[in-house]
């Protein structure tokens, strides 16, 4: 379910790809059966294209990777976590419009 410019991460490579990233990272926690996850996916894909080179965008399938979601207390999906310098800088739970996500990205990159 990863679009152009979006990469899948898992429990094994999460630290390397997200926490040690030189760029800020938006991580989308999702599942195949989740309707709101499917609804927000095109927005997340668009963000990946619009911010290519400034922001990494990753997806974690919560059904295939249990350790990472529990490590970050993910209880509802979709959950978008914004990482900067290896730490959670912000988060969104549930479906939100694109402008809400864009506003958080602008703050993250400022």
C-alpha positions as CSV (number, residue, x, y, z in Angstrom):
1,X,0.0,0.0,0.0
2,X,3.0,2.3,-0.3
3,X,2.8,4.9,-3.0
4,X,5.5,6.7,-5.0
5,X,8.1,8.1,-2.6
6,X,6.7,6.2,0.4
7,X,8.6,3.2,1.8
8,X,7.5,0.3,4.0
9,X,9.3,0.0,7.3
10,X,9.0,-2.9,9.7
11,X,10.0,-3.8,13.3
12,X,13.5,-4.9,12.0
13,X,14.5,-1.8,10.1
14,X,12.4,0.9,11.9
15,X,15.3,2.3,14.0
16,X,17.6,2.4,11.0
17,X,15.1,4.0,8.6
18,X,13.3,6.3,11.0
19,X,15.1,7.0,14.2
20,X,18.6,7.4,12.5
21,X,17.2,9.4,9.5
22,X,19.0,12.6,8.7
23,X,15.6,14.0,7.6
24,X,12.4,14.3,9.6
25,X,10.1,11.3,9.0
26,X,6.4,10.9,8.8
27,X,5.3,7.4,9.7
28,X,1.8,6.2,8.8
29,X,0.7,3.3,10.9
30,X,-2.1,1.4,9.0
31,X,-3.8,-1.9,8.2
32,X,-5.3,-3.4,5.1
33,X,-8.8,-3.7,6.7
34,X,-8.9,-0.1,7.9
35,X,-11.2,2.2,5.9
36,X,-9.9,5.5,7.2
37,X,-6.3,4.3,6.5
38,X,-7.3,3.8,2.8
39,X,-8.9,7.2,2.8
40,X,-5.8,9.0,4.1
41,X,-3.4,7.0,1.9
42,X,-3.6,9.4,-1.1
43,X,-2.9,12.4,1.1
44,X,0.2,10.6,2.6
45,X,1.3,9.7,-0.9
46,X,0.9,13.3,-2.0
47,X,2.9,14.6,1.0
48,X,5.7,12.2,0.0
49,X,5.9,13.7,-3.5
50,X,5.5,17.3,-2.4
51,X,8.2,17.1,0.3
52,X,10.6,14.7,-1.5
53,X,14.2,15.5,-0.3
54,X,13.0,17.3,2.8
55,X,10.8,14.7,4.5
56,X,10.9,10.9,4.5
57,X,7.5,9.2,4.4
58,X,7.2,5.6,5.7
59,X,4.3,3.2,6.4
60,X,4.1,0.5,9.0
61,X,1.5,-2.3,8.6
62,X,0.3,-2.8,12.2
63,X,-0.9,-6.4,11.5
64,X,2.5,-7.5,10.3
65,X,4.6,-5.5,12.8
66,X,3.5,-5.6,16.4
67,X,6.5,-4.4,18.3
68,X,6.8,-0.9,16.8
69,X,3.2,0.2,17.2
70,X,3.1,-1.0,20.8
71,X,6.5,0.7,21.5
72,X,4.8,4.0,20.5
73,X,1.4,3.3,22.1
74,X,-0.5,3.1,18.9
75,X,-4.1,2.2,19.8
76,X,-6.0,3.6,16.9
77,X,-5.3,3.8,13.2
78,X,-4.5,5.5,11.0
79,X,-1.9,7.1,13.2
80,X,0.6,9.5,11.8
81,X,3.8,10.0,13.9
82,X,6.2,12.8,13.0
83,X,9.8,12.1,14.0
84,X,12.6,14.6,14.2
85,X,16.1,13.7,15.4
86,X,14.9,10.2,16.4
87,X,12.1,11.5,18.6
88,X,8.3,11.8,18.2
89,X,7.8,15.5,17.5
90,X,4.0,15.4,16.8
91,X,1.2,12.9,16.0
92,X,-2.2,12.6,14.5
93,X,-4.7,9.8,15.2
94,X,-7.6,9.1,12.8
95,X,-8.5,10.6,9.5
96,X,-7.8,14.4,9.1
97,X,-7.9,16.7,6.1
98,X,-4.7,17.4,4.2
99,X,-4.3,20.9,5.5
100,X,-4.0,19.6,9.1
101,X,-1.2,17.3,8.0
102,X,0.5,20.0,6.0
103,X,0.4,22.4,9.0
104,X,2.2,19.9,11.2
105,X,4.8,19.2,8.5
106,X,5.4,23.0,8.1
107,X,6.1,23.2,11.9
108,X,8.3,20.1,11.8
109,X,10.4,21.5,9.0
110,X,10.6,25.0,10.4
